[in-house]
Amino acid sequence: MAVHKLVLDTIFDEELYTLIGIHCTLEDYRIAYLLNKSLEINLKRKPMDLDFNNGKSAYSVFEWKDHKHLRTWNLVSNICKREEFQDRSEASLFDIQTPIIKIFNLINEFKKVNYFLKIENDFSDSKEKYIINRILRIPQVVTAYSIDMSQLKSKNNLIFS
């Protein structure tokens, strides 16, 4: 009996998308508003945040589906700050819990990036540079740059649906 082998490598290629890292200290709703204004898009907050580690870390996600160009734009925060209480081990008359702030990152390779702008469907280099230049014109943005997908080990964290 003949053995048939199916190769599915060409069917399940990686999803094509552009990823831009944004450094700024603004709140998520403010940067979404400024990106909407600057890029003439319509990012809106998704009802559910991106949840990891059973609620230990949650990241805000803004989304816009561009039906005209068949693209989906996502703005996601990379930093989650969470206050936890730690018991002191000192002998004391009273139980003292000290609050500590733990910082979690969505993409550990880029800990300094505050937000990622993910645009599904690949752009040409000139269109990508145009978008980055428009983002850099926002006064509150420190820097923005394109991120090479081959550098990411945790690219599965960028799957939002």
PEHU-V945773 format. One record per pair of residues at least 12 apart in sequence whose C-alpha atoms are under 7 Angstrom apart, sorted by the first residue. I is the first residue (numbers start at 1). J is the second residue. D is the distance in whole Angstrom. If there is no record, write none. Layout:
BEGIN
I_J_D ; I_J_D
END
This chain:
BEGIN
16_120_6 ; 16_121_5 ; 16_122_5 ; 17_118_7 ; 17_119_5 ; 17_120_4 ; 17_121_5 ; 17_122_5 ; 18_118_6 ; 18_119_5 ; 18_120_6 ; 18_122_6 ; 18_123_7 ; 19_116_7 ; 19_117_6 ; 19_118_5 ; 19_119_6 ; 19_146_6 ; 19_147_6 ; 20_116_6 ; 20_117_5 ; 20_118_6 ; 20_144_7 ; 20_145_5 ; 20_146_4 ; 20_147_6 ; 21_113_6 ; 21_115_6 ; 21_116_5 ; 21_117_6 ; 21_144_5 ; 21_145_5 ; 21_146_6 ; 21_147_7 ; 22_113_6 ; 22_114_6 ; 22_115_5 ; 22_116_6 ; 22_143_6 ; 22_144_4 ; 22_145_7 ; 23_113_5 ; 23_114_5 ; 23_115_7 ; 23_141_6 ; 23_142_5 ; 23_143_5 ; 23_144_6 ; 24_114_6 ; 24_140_6 ; 24_141_5 ; 24_142_5 ; 35_135_7 ; 38_134_6 ; 38_135_7 ; 39_134_7 ; 42_64_6 ; 43_62_6 ; 43_63_5 ; 43_64_5 ; 44_62_5 ; 44_63_5 ; 44_64_6 ; 45_61_6 ; 45_62_4 ; 45_63_6 ; 46_61_6 ; 46_62_6 ; 46_63_7 ; 49_61_6 ; 57_80_6 ; 57_104_7 ; 58_80_6 ; 59_76_7 ; 59_77_5 ; 59_78_7 ; 59_80_6 ; 60_76_6 ; 60_77_6 ; 61_74_7 ; 61_75_6 ; 61_76_5 ; 61_77_7 ; 62_74_6 ; 62_75_5 ; 62_76_6 ; 63_75_6 ; 71_119_7 ; 71_120_6 ; 71_121_6 ; 72_119_6 ; 72_120_5 ; 73_118_6 ; 73_119_5 ; 73_120_7 ; 74_117_6 ; 74_118_5 ; 74_119_6 ; 75_115_7 ; 75_116_6 ; 75_117_5 ; 75_118_6 ; 76_115_6 ; 76_116_5 ; 76_117_7 ; 77_114_6 ; 77_115_4 ; 77_116_6 ; 78_105_5 ; 78_106_5 ; 78_107_7 ; 78_113_7 ; 78_114_5 ; 78_115_5 ; 78_116_7 ; 79_103_7 ; 79_104_6 ; 79_105_5 ; 79_106_7 ; 79_114_6 ; 80_103_6 ; 80_104_5 ; 80_105_6 ; 81_101_6 ; 81_102_6 ; 81_103_5 ; 81_104_6 ; 82_101_6 ; 82_102_5 ; 82_103_6 ; 83_99_6 ; 83_100_6 ; 83_101_4 ; 83_102_6 ; 84_99_6 ; 84_100_5 ; 84_101_6 ; 85_97_6 ; 85_98_5 ; 85_99_4 ; 85_100_6 ; 86_98_5 ; 86_99_6 ; 106_157_7 ; 107_154_6 ; 109_152_7 ; 132_144_6 ; 132_145_6
END
